[in-house]
Amino acid sequence: MIIAIDGEIVKKDPTFLHVKTNSGFTYRVNVSLFCSSSVSLGEISLHVTQIIREDANNLYGFKQSDEKRVFDTLVKVNGVGPSTALAVCSTMSPSEFATALTSNSVEAFKKVPGIGPKSAKRILVELSDFELQSDSLGANSYINDTIMALESLGFKKERIRKVLSTCSGTDTSSLIKEALKKLG
């Protein structure tokens, strides 16, 4: 299984790259629009997910490990294939994805080409426990901290998420205080 690729970009399209490795092989790597816009011809190092089907052997590349984790999580959802998962990665950054899940936002997922209301609800239900834990989330990492703190106090995750979607706090302590008032 291929998990990373280092080489030189010899061709770039909005949805894929041709990466030539030092061994002389050139690989076609499907990428999100975010990844494509952040790279240029020349040296590259990508995190890769390899998906082998009976009729294809495809590589999906990501500059950020968080984006790869979002993709890997989405392809495990029933009814979501690699192209839809890549569309989500092209429409939402990893932090926007985590926020959409935390706030249970069907509308955010309906903005993705190929995802309707039923698919959006299925993604939200199947990924209700998904947490993106990374320093790269910056401002949105306080949401995960708040959820963990409230869970340790005995509140159910579903109820916490519903209450947090109505809160306006911008840091962990203010969000916990506001959520506790609404949960109490």
C-alpha positions as CSV (number, residue, x, y, z in Angstrom):
1,M,0.0,0.0,0.0
2,I,1.3,3.4,-0.9
3,I,1.0,6.0,1.9
4,A,3.2,8.8,0.6
5,I,4.8,10.0,-2.5
6,D,7.9,12.3,-3.0
7,G,8.9,13.6,-6.4
8,E,8.5,16.3,-8.9
9,I,5.2,17.6,-10.3
10,V,5.5,17.4,-14.1
11,K,1.9,18.1,-15.0
12,K,-0.8,19.9,-13.0
13,D,-4.6,20.0,-13.6
14,P,-7.2,21.2,-11.1
15,T,-8.1,17.7,-10.0
16,F,-4.9,15.7,-10.5
17,L,-1.1,15.9,-10.6
18,H,1.5,13.8,-12.5
19,V,4.3,13.2,-10.0
20,K,7.6,11.8,-11.3
21,T,9.6,9.9,-8.6
22,N,13.3,9.5,-8.4
23,S,12.9,5.9,-9.6
24,G,11.6,7.2,-12.9
25,F,7.9,6.2,-12.5
26,T,5.3,8.9,-13.0
27,Y,2.1,8.6,-11.0
28,R,-1.3,10.2,-11.5
29,V,-2.4,11.5,-8.1
30,N,-6.0,12.8,-7.7
31,V,-6.1,15.9,-5.5
32,S,-8.6,18.3,-4.0
33,L,-8.9,21.8,-5.3
34,F,-7.3,23.1,-2.1
35,C,-4.3,20.9,-2.6
36,S,-4.1,21.7,-6.3
37,S,-4.1,25.5,-5.7
38,S,-1.4,25.3,-3.0
39,V,1.2,23.5,-5.2
40,S,3.2,24.4,-8.3
41,L,5.4,22.5,-10.7
42,G,8.5,21.2,-8.9
43,E,9.3,19.1,-5.9
44,I,6.4,17.8,-3.8
45,S,5.7,15.5,-0.9
46,L,2.2,14.2,-0.5
47,H,0.3,12.0,2.0
48,V,-1.5,9.4,-0.2
49,T,-4.4,7.1,0.1
50,Q,-4.4,4.2,-2.4
51,I,-7.8,2.8,-3.4
52,I,-7.7,-0.5,-5.4
53,R,-10.9,-1.6,-7.2
54,E,-11.3,-4.4,-9.6
55,D,-11.1,-1.9,-12.5
56,A,-8.8,0.8,-11.1
57,N,-5.8,1.5,-8.9
58,N,-6.1,5.2,-7.9
59,L,-4.0,7.4,-5.7
60,Y,-5.4,10.4,-3.8
61,G,-2.9,12.9,-2.5
62,F,-3.0,15.5,0.2
63,K,-0.6,18.1,1.5
64,Q,-2.2,18.2,4.9
65,S,-2.6,15.0,7.0
66,D,-5.9,16.5,8.4
67,E,-7.3,16.6,4.8
68,K,-6.2,13.0,4.3
69,R,-7.9,12.0,7.5
70,V,-11.2,13.6,6.4
71,F,-11.0,11.8,3.1
72,D,-10.2,8.4,4.7
73,T,-13.1,8.9,7.1
74,L,-15.5,9.8,4.4
75,V,-14.8,6.9,2.1
76,K,-15.8,4.6,5.0
77,V,-19.3,6.1,5.1
78,N,-21.9,3.9,3.3
79,G,-22.7,5.5,-0.1
80,V,-19.7,7.9,-0.2
81,G,-17.1,7.0,-2.7
82,P,-13.7,8.5,-3.4
83,S,-15.0,11.1,-5.8
84,T,-17.6,12.4,-3.4
85,A,-15.1,12.4,-0.5
86,L,-12.7,14.4,-2.7
87,A,-15.5,16.8,-3.5
88,V,-16.0,17.3,0.2
89,C,-12.3,18.0,0.6
90,S,-12.4,20.4,-2.3
91,T,-15.4,22.3,-0.8
92,M,-14.5,22.3,2.9
93,S,-11.2,22.7,4.7
94,P,-10.6,20.2,7.5
95,S,-11.6,22.8,10.2
96,E,-14.8,23.6,8.3
97,F,-15.6,19.9,8.0
98,A,-15.1,19.5,11.8
99,T,-17.3,22.6,12.4
100,A,-20.0,21.2,10.1
101,L,-20.0,17.9,12.0
102,T,-20.0,19.6,15.4
103,S,-22.9,21.8,14.5
104,N,-24.8,19.0,12.7
105,S,-25.1,21.2,9.6
106,V,-26.9,19.5,6.8
107,E,-26.7,22.7,4.8
108,A,-22.9,22.7,4.8
109,F,-22.8,19.2,3.2
110,K,-25.5,20.0,0.7
111,K,-23.2,22.6,-0.8
112,V,-20.9,19.8,-1.9
113,P,-21.6,18.7,-5.5
114,G,-23.1,15.2,-5.4
115,I,-24.4,15.3,-1.9
116,G,-28.2,15.8,-1.3
117,P,-30.2,15.9,1.9
118,K,-30.2,12.1,2.5
119,S,-26.5,11.7,2.0
120,A,-25.8,14.7,4.2
121,K,-27.9,13.3,7.0
122,R,-26.2,9.9,6.6
123,I,-22.7,11.4,6.8
124,L,-23.7,13.4,10.0
125,V,-25.2,10.2,11.6
126,E,-22.3,7.9,10.7
127,L,-19.6,10.5,11.7
128,S,-21.2,11.8,14.9
129,D,-18.2,10.6,16.9
130,F,-15.6,12.0,14.5
131,E,-13.2,14.4,16.0
132,L,-10.4,16.1,14.2
133,Q,-7.6,16.5,16.7
134,S,-4.8,18.6,15.4
135,D,-2.9,21.8,16.1
136,S,-3.7,23.0,12.6
137,L,-7.3,23.6,13.5
138,G,-6.3,26.7,15.5
139,A,-9.5,28.5,16.5
140,N,-11.8,25.5,16.2
141,S,-9.8,23.2,18.5
142,Y,-11.6,24.7,21.5
143,I,-14.8,23.0,20.3
144,N,-13.3,19.5,20.8
145,D,-11.9,20.6,24.2
146,T,-15.4,21.8,25.2
147,I,-17.0,18.6,24.1
148,M,-14.5,16.5,26.0
149,A,-15.0,18.6,29.1
150,L,-18.8,18.4,29.0
151,E,-18.7,14.7,28.4
152,S,-16.5,14.2,31.5
153,L,-19.3,15.9,33.4
154,G,-21.7,13.2,32.3
155,F,-23.5,14.9,29.4
156,K,-24.3,12.9,26.2
157,K,-22.4,13.8,23.1
158,E,-25.5,14.3,21.0
159,R,-27.0,16.8,23.5
160,I,-23.7,18.6,23.8
161,R,-23.5,19.0,20.0
162,K,-27.0,20.4,19.8
163,V,-26.4,22.9,22.5
164,L,-23.0,23.9,21.1
165,S,-24.5,24.7,17.7
166,T,-26.5,27.5,19.5
167,C,-23.6,28.9,21.5
168,S,-21.4,31.8,20.5
169,G,-18.4,31.5,22.8
170,T,-15.0,31.9,21.2
171,D,-12.8,30.1,23.6
172,T,-13.1,26.9,25.7
173,S,-13.9,28.5,29.1
174,S,-16.6,30.8,27.7
175,L,-18.1,28.1,25.6
176,I,-18.2,25.7,28.6
177,K,-20.0,28.3,30.8
178,E,-22.5,29.1,28.1
179,A,-23.2,25.5,27.3
180,L,-23.6,24.6,31.0
181,K,-26.2,27.3,31.4
182,K,-28.2,25.9,28.4
183,L,-27.7,22.2,29.5
184,G,-28.7,22.9,33.1
